[in-house]
Amino acid sequence: MSLLSPSQIWTSALGSLQVQISQPSYNTWLKNTVGLSWDGKQMVVGAPSVFIAEWLEQRMSSLLEETLSSITGGPATISFTVGSDSPSVVQTPERSPGSLEHNIRAGSAIRSQPAKLGLNAKYTLDSFVVGESNQLAYAAAVAVSTKPGQTYNPLFLYSGVGLGKTHLLHAIGHTATEKGLSCLYVTSEQFTNEFISSIQNRTTPEFREKYRSVDILLVDDIQFIRGKDSIQEGFFHTFNDLHMSNSQIVIASDRPPSELTLLESRLQSRFEWGLTTVMGKPSTETRMAILQTKASQLNLTLTPEVLSFLAEKFSSSVRELEGAVNRLSAYTELTGSGICLEVATTALADLLKRNLPSLVSPADVLSEISSYYGVSVEALSSKRRDKFLAKARQVGMFMLRELSQITLVEIGRLLGSRDHTSVRYSIASIETQILKDSVL
């Protein structure tokens, strides 16, 4: 165990946690934590704020300790502290009733420091691997970080899970703060929670000051703000104030603005004012470059054979690739074994089993809808409008969007040559029903 530093052990644990919890939760609560000290039984983990430290202790301790134990090979406990440099910072188990509120207020005075912004030091423009699938997004990120508010405002990045959107958001933040600009990175969940808290605690002026006085606002996972009218209203006014003052807005989502079907039309149109760019899945060559970059960061040497194996088996996202290298690094350090194809297969056995194709073919989706509702695929694809068939068709449109990730235009062609506006309306209708009835 002495071969591994606390940081390496915790990084390995984070790699495992990435596949156990939702990405929004990981981004909000775990992404910016660090392993500070390890005595063989207890890990001291640094969090960027008292709020996050307390939340992790109260709600995720069991999962974190179980995951850490699986990495270290023995019973392990975790204590939380605030900061990233020293384990001597005040820890969270002993808290006064007012400590959380006190520290949140105190934190607002030092937002300009990258560590307090929630920026991950590893996510920089220099560490971003550029390929054909993301070169436009990268070029736009460079442009807005060097000349914010002058072009591409807002910059809207979208892609599937784990393809580098968050990396670019953090990289923009780092580049901007190095130039003396004020920057704020938040997830839509954080924005929502802080907006609600400001109303409940009558701190709306402080909320507005925090969000509307920055040079660059970076918002991750904006898709989770849809369907929440009061939150959208708050974000609408924040967006307007920033845009009118020529402050830069950068937004990341898992889909383009046109497919955020529960988003207010006025927000949807504003998101399309600037540049919207997609980040695709990396090519084989780009995946190998990502693997090599990550391995170099961990002082790990991967043979061409192992690189090729990893690039072939983990092709869905950058996050998969990085998680695989983290796991392989920890395994070889713990066992003292060299890295070869056989070792890689053993170390990554459980990840390889979970690495099934993430997309379902449109034909399979329509077949399942046909079977469930007792209607033929031909009927689903027809222009018939009877109520039961229309409902099945709407569900089919929703499932095609969620599982196959084909465009709204393609969905319309499959289901009776309907235009994308009709498809978007149908999907929004199903999403609204799901919000009211989770067993739909």
C-alpha positions as CSV (number, residue, x, y, z in Angstrom):
1,M,0.0,0.0,0.0
2,S,2.9,2.3,0.6
3,L,3.5,2.3,-3.1
4,L,0.5,4.5,-3.7
5,S,0.0,8.1,-2.6
6,P,-3.3,9.2,-1.0
7,S,-4.0,11.1,-4.2
8,Q,-3.6,8.0,-6.3
9,I,-5.7,5.8,-4.1
10,W,-8.5,8.4,-4.0
11,T,-8.3,8.9,-7.8
12,S,-8.7,5.2,-8.3
13,A,-11.8,5.3,-6.0
14,L,-13.2,8.1,-8.0
15,G,-12.8,6.1,-11.2
16,S,-14.9,3.4,-9.6
17,L,-17.5,5.8,-8.3
18,Q,-18.0,7.3,-11.8
19,V,-19.8,4.2,-12.9
20,Q,-21.8,3.8,-9.7
21,I,-23.6,7.2,-9.4
22,S,-25.2,9.6,-11.8
23,Q,-23.0,12.0,-13.7
24,P,-24.7,15.2,-12.3
25,S,-24.2,13.9,-8.7
26,Y,-20.6,13.0,-9.4
27,N,-19.9,16.4,-10.9
28,T,-21.6,18.2,-8.1
29,W,-20.2,16.3,-5.0
30,L,-17.1,14.3,-5.9
31,K,-15.3,15.6,-8.9
32,N,-13.3,18.2,-7.1
33,T,-12.4,16.2,-4.0
34,V,-8.8,15.0,-3.3
35,G,-7.1,12.4,-1.2
36,L,-4.9,14.2,1.3
37,S,-3.7,11.5,3.7
38,W,-3.9,7.8,4.2
39,D,-2.6,5.8,7.2
40,G,-3.6,2.4,6.0
41,K,-7.0,2.6,7.7
42,Q,-8.4,6.1,7.3
43,M,-8.4,8.4,4.3
44,V,-8.7,12.2,4.8
45,V,-10.5,13.6,1.8
46,G,-10.4,17.3,0.9
47,A,-13.6,19.0,-0.4
48,P,-13.8,22.4,-2.0
49,S,-16.4,23.7,0.6
50,V,-17.9,22.9,4.0
51,F,-21.2,22.4,2.3
52,I,-19.9,19.6,0.1
53,A,-17.9,18.1,3.0
54,E,-21.0,17.9,5.2
55,W,-23.2,16.6,2.4
56,L,-20.7,13.8,1.6
57,E,-20.4,12.8,5.2
58,Q,-24.1,12.7,5.8
59,R,-25.3,11.1,2.6
60,M,-22.5,9.2,0.9
61,S,-20.1,7.9,3.6
62,S,-21.2,4.3,3.3
63,L,-20.8,4.1,-0.5
64,L,-17.5,6.0,-0.4
65,E,-16.0,3.8,2.4
66,E,-17.2,0.6,0.7
67,T,-15.6,1.7,-2.6
68,L,-12.4,2.7,-0.9
69,S,-12.2,-0.6,0.9
70,S,-12.5,-2.4,-2.4
71,I,-9.6,-0.4,-3.8
72,T,-7.3,-0.8,-0.7
73,G,-8.2,-4.4,0.0
74,G,-9.2,-3.9,3.6
75,P,-11.5,-2.0,5.9
76,A,-11.3,1.7,5.4
77,T,-12.9,4.8,6.8
78,I,-13.1,8.4,5.5
79,S,-13.1,11.7,7.2
80,F,-13.7,15.0,5.3
81,T,-11.9,18.3,5.5
82,V,-12.1,21.5,3.6
83,G,-9.2,22.4,1.2
84,S,-6.8,20.6,-1.1
85,D,-3.4,21.3,0.4
86,S,-3.2,20.0,4.0
87,P,-5.2,17.6,6.1
88,S,-4.9,20.0,9.1
89,V,-7.9,21.9,8.0
90,V,-10.9,21.7,10.4
91,Q,-12.7,18.4,9.8
92,T,-16.5,18.0,9.5
93,P,-17.4,15.4,12.2
94,E,-17.5,18.2,14.9
95,R,-19.7,21.0,13.7
96,S,-21.5,23.9,15.3
97,P,-25.1,24.5,14.3
98,G,-24.3,27.6,12.3
99,S,-21.1,26.4,10.7
100,L,-22.6,25.6,7.3
101,E,-24.2,28.9,6.8
102,H,-21.2,30.8,8.1
103,N,-18.9,29.1,5.7
104,I,-21.2,29.5,2.7
105,R,-21.3,33.2,3.3
106,A,-17.5,33.4,3.9
107,G,-16.9,31.5,0.6
108,S,-18.7,34.1,-1.4
109,A,-15.9,36.6,-0.7
110,I,-13.3,34.5,-2.3
111,R,-15.1,33.3,-5.5
112,S,-12.3,34.6,-7.7
113,Q,-9.9,31.9,-6.7
114,P,-10.1,28.9,-9.1
115,A,-10.1,26.3,-6.2
116,K,-13.1,28.0,-4.7
117,L,-14.8,28.1,-8.1
118,G,-14.9,24.3,-8.2
119,L,-12.5,24.2,-11.1
120,N,-10.6,20.9,-11.5
121,A,-6.9,21.7,-11.9
122,K,-6.4,18.8,-14.3
123,Y,-8.9,20.1,-16.8
124,T,-7.0,22.7,-18.8
125,L,-6.8,23.5,-22.5
126,D,-3.3,22.0,-22.6
127,S,-4.5,18.6,-21.3
128,F,-7.4,18.5,-23.7
129,V,-6.8,16.0,-26.5
130,V,-8.0,17.5,-29.8
131,G,-9.4,15.3,-32.6
132,E,-11.8,15.6,-35.5
133,S,-14.8,15.0,-33.2
134,N,-14.1,18.0,-31.0
135,Q,-11.8,20.4,-32.8
136,L,-14.5,23.0,-33.4
137,A,-15.6,23.0,-29.8
138,Y,-12.0,23.3,-28.7
139,A,-11.3,26.3,-31.0
140,A,-14.5,28.0,-29.7
141,A,-13.4,27.4,-26.1
142,V,-10.0,29.0,-26.9
143,A,-11.8,32.0,-28.5
144,V,-14.2,32.7,-25.6
145,S,-11.6,32.2,-22.9
146,T,-9.3,34.8,-24.5
147,K,-11.9,37.2,-25.7
148,P,-15.0,36.6,-23.6
149,G,-18.3,38.3,-24.7
150,Q,-16.9,39.3,-28.1
151,T,-17.9,36.3,-30.2
152,Y,-19.9,33.1,-29.8
153,N,-22.1,34.4,-26.9
154,P,-23.4,32.1,-25.7
155,L,-21.3,29.2,-26.6
156,F,-23.4,26.0,-26.4
157,L,-21.6,22.7,-26.2
158,Y,-23.5,19.4,-26.5
159,S,-22.6,15.7,-26.6
160,G,-23.3,12.4,-25.1
161,V,-22.0,11.5,-21.6
162,G,-18.3,11.7,-21.0
163,L,-17.0,13.3,-24.2
164,G,-15.3,16.3,-22.8
165,K,-17.9,19.1,-22.3
166,T,-17.0,19.5,-18.6
167,H,-13.3,19.4,-19.3
168,L,-13.7,22.4,-21.7
169,L,-15.8,24.3,-19.3
170,H,-13.2,24.0,-16.6
171,A,-10.4,24.8,-19.1
172,I,-12.2,28.0,-20.2
173,G,-12.4,28.9,-16.5
174,H,-8.7,28.3,-15.9
175,T,-7.6,30.3,-18.9
176,A,-9.9,33.2,-18.0
177,T,-8.8,33.4,-14.4
178,E,-5.2,33.3,-15.4
179,K,-6.0,36.5,-17.3
180,G,-7.5,38.1,-14.3
181,L,-11.1,37.6,-15.3
182,S,-13.8,36.6,-12.8
183,C,-15.4,33.2,-13.6
184,L,-18.1,31.0,-12.1
185,Y,-18.6,27.3,-12.8
186,V,-21.9,25.6,-11.7
187,T,-24.1,22.7,-12.6
188,S,-27.8,23.4,-13.3
189,E,-28.4,21.5,-10.1
190,Q,-26.3,23.9,-8.1
191,F,-27.9,26.9,-9.7
192,T,-31.4,25.4,-8.9
193,N,-30.4,24.7,-5.2
194,E,-28.9,28.2,-4.7
195,F,-31.8,29.9,-6.4
196,I,-34.3,28.1,-4.1
197,S,-32.2,28.8,-1.1
198,S,-31.9,32.5,-1.9
199,I,-35.7,32.7,-1.9
200,Q,-36.2,30.8,1.3
201,N,-33.5,32.7,3.1
202,R,-34.3,36.1,1.6
203,T,-30.8,36.4,0.1
204,T,-31.9,37.1,-3.5
205,P,-29.6,40.2,-3.8
206,E,-26.6,38.1,-2.8
207,F,-27.6,35.4,-5.3
208,R,-27.9,38.0,-8.1
209,E,-24.6,39.6,-7.2
210,K,-22.9,36.2,-7.3
211,Y,-24.2,35.2,-10.7
212,R,-24.4,38.5,-12.5
213,S,-21.1,40.1,-11.6
214,V,-18.8,37.6,-13.3
215,D,-17.0,38.0,-16.6
216,I,-17.7,34.4,-17.6
217,L,-20.6,32.1,-16.4
218,L,-20.1,28.4,-17.1
219,V,-23.2,26.2,-16.7
220,D,-23.0,22.4,-16.9
221,D,-25.8,20.0,-17.6
222,I,-28.4,22.6,-18.5
223,Q,-30.8,19.9,-19.6
224,F,-31.8,19.3,-15.9
225,I,-33.2,22.8,-15.7
226,R,-36.1,22.0,-18.1
227,G,-39.6,21.8,-16.8
228,K,-39.0,24.0,-13.8
229,D,-40.8,27.3,-14.5
230,S,-39.5,29.4,-11.6
231,I,-35.9,28.2,-12.1
232,Q,-36.1,28.9,-15.8
233,E,-37.4,32.4,-15.0
234,G,-34.4,33.0,-12.7
235,F,-31.9,31.7,-15.3
236,F,-33.6,33.8,-18.0
237,H,-33.0,37.0,-16.1
238,T,-29.4,36.0,-15.2
239,F,-28.7,35.2,-18.9
240,N,-30.2,38.6,-20.0
241,D,-28.2,40.6,-17.5
242,L,-24.9,38.9,-18.4
243,H,-25.5,39.1,-22.1
244,M,-26.4,42.8,-22.0
245,S,-23.2,43.5,-20.1
246,N,-21.1,41.6,-22.6
247,S,-20.2,38.9,-20.1
248,Q,-19.5,35.5,-21.6
249,I,-22.0,32.6,-21.1
250,V,-20.9,29.0,-21.8
251,I,-23.5,26.2,-21.5
252,A,-23.1,22.4,-21.8
253,S,-25.9,20.0,-22.4
254,D,-26.5,16.4,-23.5
255,R,-28.6,17.6,-26.5
256,P,-28.9,20.7,-28.7
257,P,-31.2,23.6,-27.7
258,S,-33.8,22.5,-30.2
259,E,-34.3,19.2,-28.4
260,L,-34.6,20.6,-24.9
261,T,-38.3,20.1,-25.3
262,L,-39.4,21.3,-21.9
263,L,-37.4,24.5,-22.1
264,E,-39.2,27.8,-22.4
265,S,-39.0,29.0,-26.0
266,R,-37.5,32.3,-25.0
267,L,-34.6,30.5,-23.3
268,Q,-34.3,28.1,-26.2
269,S,-33.9,30.9,-28.7
270,R,-31.3,32.7,-26.5
271,F,-29.2,29.5,-26.3
272,E,-29.1,29.6,-30.1
273,W,-27.9,33.3,-30.3
274,G,-24.3,32.4,-30.4
275,L,-22.5,29.2,-31.5
276,T,-23.9,25.7,-30.9
277,T,-21.4,22.9,-31.5
278,V,-21.5,19.2,-31.0
279,M,-18.7,17.0,-29.6
280,G,-18.7,13.6,-31.1
281,K,-17.2,10.3,-30.0
282,P,-13.5,10.2,-30.4
283,S,-11.9,8.2,-33.3
284,T,-9.6,5.3,-32.6
285,E,-6.6,7.5,-33.1
286,T,-7.9,10.1,-30.7
287,R,-8.8,7.5,-28.1
288,M,-5.3,6.2,-28.2
289,A,-4.0,9.7,-27.8
290,I,-6.3,10.2,-24.8
291,L,-5.1,7.0,-23.3
292,Q,-1.4,7.9,-23.8
293,T,-2.0,11.4,-22.2
294,K,-3.7,9.9,-19.2
295,A,-1.1,7.2,-18.8
296,S,1.7,9.9,-18.9
297,Q,-0.1,11.8,-16.2
298,L,0.0,8.7,-14.0
299,N,3.6,7.9,-15.0
300,L,2.3,4.7,-16.5
301,T,3.8,3.1,-19.6
302,L,1.4,1.3,-21.9
303,T,2.5,-0.9,-24.8
304,P,1.0,-0.4,-28.3
305,E,-0.8,-3.7,-27.8
306,V,-2.4,-2.6,-24.5
307,L,-3.2,0.9,-26.0
308,S,-4.9,-0.7,-29.0
309,F,-6.9,-3.1,-26.7
310,L,-8.1,-0.3,-24.4
311,A,-9.1,1.9,-27.4
312,E,-11.1,-0.9,-28.9
313,K,-12.9,-2.0,-25.7
314,F,-13.7,1.4,-24.3
315,S,-15.0,3.4,-27.3
316,S,-18.0,5.2,-25.9
317,S,-16.5,8.1,-24.0
318,V,-13.4,9.8,-22.7
319,R,-14.6,9.1,-19.2
320,E,-14.5,5.3,-19.9
321,L,-11.0,5.6,-21.2
322,E,-9.8,7.6,-18.2
323,G,-11.5,5.3,-15.8
324,A,-9.9,2.3,-17.4
325,V,-6.4,3.8,-17.1
326,N,-7.0,4.8,-13.5
327,R,-8.1,1.3,-12.6
328,L,-5.1,-0.3,-14.5
329,S,-2.7,2.1,-12.7
330,A,-4.1,1.2,-9.3
331,Y,-4.1,-2.5,-10.0
332,T,-0.5,-2.6,-11.1
333,E,0.7,-0.5,-8.2
334,L,-1.1,-2.7,-5.7
335,T,0.0,-6.0,-7.1
336,G,3.4,-5.0,-8.3
337,S,2.8,-6.6,-11.7
338,G,3.9,-5.3,-15.0
339,I,1.5,-4.1,-17.6
340,C,0.6,-6.5,-20.4
341,L,-2.5,-7.6,-22.2
342,E,-3.3,-10.4,-19.8
343,V,-2.9,-8.1,-16.8
344,A,-5.1,-5.4,-18.4
345,T,-7.8,-8.0,-19.1
346,T,-7.7,-9.2,-15.5
347,A,-7.6,-5.7,-13.9
348,L,-10.5,-4.4,-16.0
349,A,-12.7,-7.6,-16.0
350,D,-15.7,-6.0,-14.4
351,L,-15.6,-2.9,-16.5
352,L,-15.3,-5.0,-19.7
353,K,-18.5,-6.9,-18.7
354,R,-20.4,-3.6,-18.2
355,N,-19.1,-2.1,-21.4
356,L,-22.1,-3.1,-23.5
357,P,-23.3,-1.1,-26.5
358,S,-25.1,2.0,-25.2
359,L,-27.4,2.6,-28.1
360,V,-30.4,0.6,-29.3
361,S,-31.3,0.4,-33.0
362,P,-34.5,2.3,-34.1
363,A,-35.9,-1.0,-35.4
364,D,-35.6,-2.6,-32.0
365,V,-37.2,0.3,-30.3
366,L,-40.2,0.2,-32.6
367,S,-40.5,-3.5,-32.2
368,E,-40.7,-3.2,-28.4
369,I,-43.3,-0.4,-28.7
370,S,-45.3,-2.5,-31.1
371,S,-45.2,-5.5,-28.8
372,Y,-46.1,-3.5,-25.7
373,Y,-49.0,-1.7,-27.2
374,G,-50.2,-4.5,-29.4
375,V,-50.0,-2.5,-32.6
376,S,-48.0,-3.2,-35.7
377,V,-44.9,-1.3,-36.7
378,E,-46.7,-0.4,-39.9
379,A,-49.5,1.2,-38.0
380,L,-47.0,3.2,-35.9
381,S,-45.4,4.4,-39.2
382,S,-48.8,5.3,-40.7
383,K,-50.7,8.5,-40.7
384,R,-53.6,7.1,-38.7
385,R,-54.6,9.4,-35.8
386,D,-56.8,7.3,-33.5
387,K,-56.2,8.1,-29.8
388,F,-54.6,4.8,-28.7
389,L,-52.3,4.6,-31.7
390,A,-51.3,8.3,-31.3
391,K,-50.3,7.6,-27.7
392,A,-48.1,4.6,-28.7
393,R,-46.5,6.7,-31.4
394,Q,-45.7,9.5,-29.0
395,V,-44.1,7.0,-26.6
396,G,-42.2,5.6,-29.6
397,M,-40.9,9.1,-30.4
398,F,-39.7,9.6,-26.9
399,M,-38.0,6.2,-26.6
400,L,-36.3,6.7,-30.0
401,R,-34.9,10.0,-28.8
402,E,-33.7,8.6,-25.5
403,L,-32.3,5.2,-26.6
404,S,-31.3,5.6,-30.3
405,Q,-30.2,9.2,-30.1
406,I,-31.2,9.8,-33.7
407,T,-32.4,13.3,-34.8
408,L,-35.9,14.6,-34.5
409,V,-36.1,14.8,-38.3
410,E,-35.1,11.1,-38.6
411,I,-37.7,10.1,-35.9
412,G,-40.4,12.0,-37.9
413,R,-39.5,10.1,-41.1
414,L,-39.7,6.8,-39.3
415,L,-43.1,7.5,-37.8
416,G,-45.4,8.7,-40.6
417,S,-43.3,11.3,-42.3
418,R,-44.0,13.9,-39.5
419,D,-42.0,17.1,-39.3
420,H,-39.6,17.7,-36.4
421,T,-41.9,20.2,-34.8
422,S,-44.6,17.6,-34.3
423,V,-42.0,15.2,-33.0
424,R,-40.7,17.7,-30.5
425,Y,-44.3,18.4,-29.3
426,S,-45.0,14.7,-28.9
427,I,-41.8,14.2,-26.9
428,A,-42.6,17.2,-24.7
429,S,-46.0,15.7,-24.0
430,I,-44.6,12.4,-22.8
431,E,-42.0,14.2,-20.7
432,T,-44.7,16.3,-19.1
433,Q,-46.7,13.1,-18.3
434,I,-43.6,11.5,-16.8
435,L,-43.1,14.4,-14.4
436,K,-46.7,13.8,-13.2
437,D,-46.7,10.0,-13.4
438,S,-43.4,8.2,-12.9
439,V,-44.9,4.8,-13.8
440,L,-46.0,5.9,-17.3
